[in-house]
Structure formats: C-alpha cells, structure tokens
C-alpha cells in the first residue's frame, strides 16, 4: 500500500507506542498535520513551541516514556532549542520532530529555513535529516532507541516538506534489535570484579555516603537503591535530580546535598571516607569548589555514560553500567559481607541533624507569607502521590527542601540547564502523563511570566494543573545574590507585585485565580484548589521578598564553608 | 649544504596522542567531530580523513590531539558518545607508525637547482611538477622528517606554497614494552 511520507511518519510514531504529541503546526510541517486527524495519537496544541518541548519533558519525567514534540521549521525549530538543551542536561528522553524546507531548497536561505541539525548538534544525543522517504520508519525507530536507551537524552529528526509529500510503500519499522547502529552499544551490566571490589570497599568504610543522582531514577532503580541502603546501612543523599529516589522519611536519608542542600547532607559528603556515586555526575552545584570537595573520600562512581567517569573527580573504582542494575548487584554482593561498625559516624550525623535542621522563621502578625511555610502547607494538604513541578530559582530550592518526597517521580524540575519557565509547561506535560494524580506547579513570579501562556493550552485541552506562584515581586535568586555579594545593590530584579494582576491573568486564560496575602488564608486556598478538577488553578501567594534560601554554599566556596540559616550561626 | 632531515616535531605538542577513529560515512559526521572538539575545548593538531579500506560504509579519521588540553580518556570518552563513531584506537606517539605527505612549490633558479635536488635526494623527496623557475616537490615521511624538510625549504628558498596532509598512523607492530 502506498502512503505519503507524512503518513509514514505518523504510522512510525504509532509503531513506537506514542500516545501523545505536543506541537504546533506551520508551513514546512503542514503535510504531517493532515494524517494526525486520522491517528490514534492525541495531539496537544501548544501556544509556543518552547511549551511543547517542556511539556514533552514533564511527560517523560513523570512517566518514564519518551516525550514527543512536533514543530515547524525555522522559528518553530529554534523556539524548541531551549527544551532540547534542558533535556540534554537532565538526560530526558525527548524526540523532537521539526519540519524543514523542501530538500531542493535546503541551503538557499529559503523562507523559514534554518540549519536546526547544525544548531542542535551539541545538545542532542544525535540528530537526523531525512533525505529518503523510505528511511522514515527506520530513522524514527533509531531516534526512539537512541533517546530512551543508555544515558537517555534528546534527539531531533528534521523532516523536509517534499519528503512528507512523496509516496512510498509502507514497510514495518525494524525492531530495536535489528537496527544498524555499529557505533552505539550501551553497556548495562557492571563488571563483576569491580562490583565485588566496590562492595568490599563499602563494607570496610567507616564514614561512607551513598551519593545518589538522577541516573537512579532514569534506571528505575529506586527499589534497588533502598535494598542496597538497608543491606549496608549506609546513609543516602539525594541530589536535586534524585529527590524522591529514596524516601525523605527513611532513617538512612540525609536529604539533599549541594549549594542549597541541608547541612548534614553537605557535611557528610565533606567528611566521608567513601562516596558511592550512583547515577550522579559531580556537578559543580553539588561539589562546590572542586579542590575542597570531599577531600578525605575515596570514590566509587557508577554511571552508564563512560565519559562521566573521571571527568570531574578521579574515581578509585569506576563502574560503567545502568545505575539500577549495578546498584542491585552491589546489594546482592553486599548481603554476604559484614559491615564495619559505624556507630561513631551515625552519632556524628545525628548531632549535625539535631543542630542544623532545615529551618525558617515563621511570619509574624501582619507580615507577608513565608514561602517555605507555603510549600509545607501545600505538601501537608495535597494527596501523598502529588507530583511537584518547579521552575528555577528560590522557589525551586524551597520546593526541593521543604516538600518531603517519599516516592520516585513525584519531583520534576530543570536541574542542569536551570531553565526559568519550566514549571507551567512541565506541569502540564506531567499531568497529561499522569492524569489521575494531582500536579502542583510551584513557580516564581519571574518564571511564571515566561511561559504562563501555556495555561491557555491547559484549559482548552482539559489539563487541570495547579500552579502556586510564590510571588515576591522579584527575580528572587538574583536578588539574594545581589543582597549577599553585591552589597545590596539591586540591579534589574524588581518585577512589581501587581502587574500583571495574576488573578485576572489566570481568569483571562480560563483558569481559576486566587490571591493569598494572609497566613490564615493559605490552607483554605490550597484546599479549594485541590477540589477543582475541571480547569487549571493559579494561586498568587504574596511572599516575603527578604526571605533567602539557606543553607547556601556561595559560588566558588568550599562546601566546608556552608552558610547556615542566620538563627543557627555562632552567637545567634 | 642541507641540514640533516631529522629532529624534534615542533609542529606538534610534546604531549600528543594519535586517535585513529572509524566513523560511519554519514552526512555531517566531520562536523559532529569538529563541533565536539570545539565545544569541549579539546585541541586538534591535525586531521586526516579517507574512506576506510575495510568497508565502504566507514571512513577513517586520524586525529592528532593535544593531550594537555584535556585528559585523553575524556576526549576518547566524549568522542565515543557520538553515535556515528564506531571505534577509536588511541596511540601514544611511540606506539604508532606515523606518516605525512607534504607538497611544496618553491621558486628556484638554475644556480640553486642542484642544491635543491641534492637536499631532495637526501630527504627522499621527488619532483611532481615543474616550470621554468619553480618546482613542486612531494615528500612523504615521518612528521619529524617532514617538519625538518619544510624548515629547510623555508630557510633556503622562497616557498610559494606548502601543503601538508596531516598524519595518518597505524599501531606499531613491535611497540615498546
């Protein structure tokens, strides 16, 4: 049976099990939009291509399935570059299909032409320009295989308009096993001898820490992690990308390390004699000043990406493999080993936990809301399986700190790229993937204004997300740095509290808008929002602009110089 | 009198490695490799590309890398992540047999011609083209020998144009222990 290239593309996506596409049509991709009418795949029409990319990412992070975005050439393609970069930094399986001008016009500066494969070369795992209509099923299979296996990441398929219009005999796509990719062979199982040596090093370590990163979630390895932690009794820190991989309420959990991690997690890594890195990459936001990072620690580094080993910190034992599988193997080997006595280590950890808990000062009568209190109220009054999606900045850090994550895939944010504006579209994508669960986007007033228009998409497409804006009328994180490091010289960070009027803006977009100024109104507003399930809700929480994120390791400082909350400092 | 055509390889860094990289013959593969080197801050000293003898689906790149700009394991690791890169053979200079081709056009008058032919014979170079007052010379040899011959030409003649291919390399059959 002869079909068009456009039909072949949609059939190829169906063959990969795609259930939803986030996209926006335009000239070059126009032929592809015709067969979408007849497809089983749901298409969600966004208001800006950046929204499509972040929605696909939120969907992928919530479900573990690849997110798919479809946009046109030129500006359509460049508008989705930021999400691609975001997916590359956070290893999110994302398949982006861009329209391209007809093959004969490529290279002529045609209308809405741009070299998107060139632009995205450095921020995709791989990209393809389709030049033969017969290649479509194979290229799409390759794209999904590359995006979802090994270290997951974004891929892009550039699809010229004439290819979409050419007729071709449909041939079923090859299975992943049949693909001809001689240069791509992810290694999943770790080396057994290295695993034995690592388990031995762990058993004898006196002050070990399991340093867990987002890779453990990508590997669906949270169960294996819990087994390993409980088998060895080694404490666990979960990085910003790994919140939820290990229950915050677990007695072995020390919480989040890094620039705004808690004192115990940061200091445990600093004082450790062994760090066992599972799917983490020694990011500068975790290590602080590298020369001063964990100076006494030996390193076991487990990563599916061989290039991560020894990239930042030399590993004493480097194991290439899937973080979940290696963690499971480590747990199995550890079961027959006797762990050294670590009562002194635990006594030290407990002392730090008691002395330096996460803290903030509650609002006094008549003061603005405390953002941390708003997060705690949201957590306390939302269902246990609520998915939290954050933007980037102070609100993100408070949401990572003050919401207690008990299960995997309940925390989604933009980590490596730090993409402001991620929360609204990210939350929409998560809600599409998990429609039965409550999804709270926690956003700042600065971030919200970058991508708020996607709430129109959410309303029209029937995706009832909830957005909490922690509105301090500032670009808060930049303000915090200017206060602490630029002598309170505030440069271009004031956003004004009432323009836009967030309640009216929400209502203009078909959402319910609620404004909260007083502490006693916080919980009723949250309960009201949680009871609304037929449309999105936006709550404008007016928060205290002077509130800063603590603890904090100043940029360039060693983790040993972590700045704790003012009330916990010497003499306080 | 011509100086002996040997000596140090001043055109290449002391600490360099030779990567022999087998890649799929796909559109844009060279750009992917060049882009990777530039965005990760790795320095390329020379690059030679040719179809791979063993299979038409592949090409072989010989890349001389400054091992001081980045740890060589990191360069190899990042290169390996490119989907089109199939295999990387990493050689230290003492593990490799290296050859490079030089083409040079120099001006030479009747008086200088004998000395030029003499130095060419010493180096093992040959004439591949000539006119009344210039010749095009070809030399293939070790990078050090080619360096030395190029220096000799620059010192004694007015080179009109010099082209070098960048080196190709294969592992030595009897590498040092």
Interface residues (C-beta under 8 A of the other chain):
Chain A: X117 X118 X121 X122 X125 X126 X129 X131 X146 X181 X182 X183 X184 X305 X306 X307 X309 X310 X311
Chain B: X23 X24 X27 X28 X31 X32 X35 X36 X39 X71 X73 X74 X77 X78 X80 X81 X82 X83 X84 X85 X86 X87
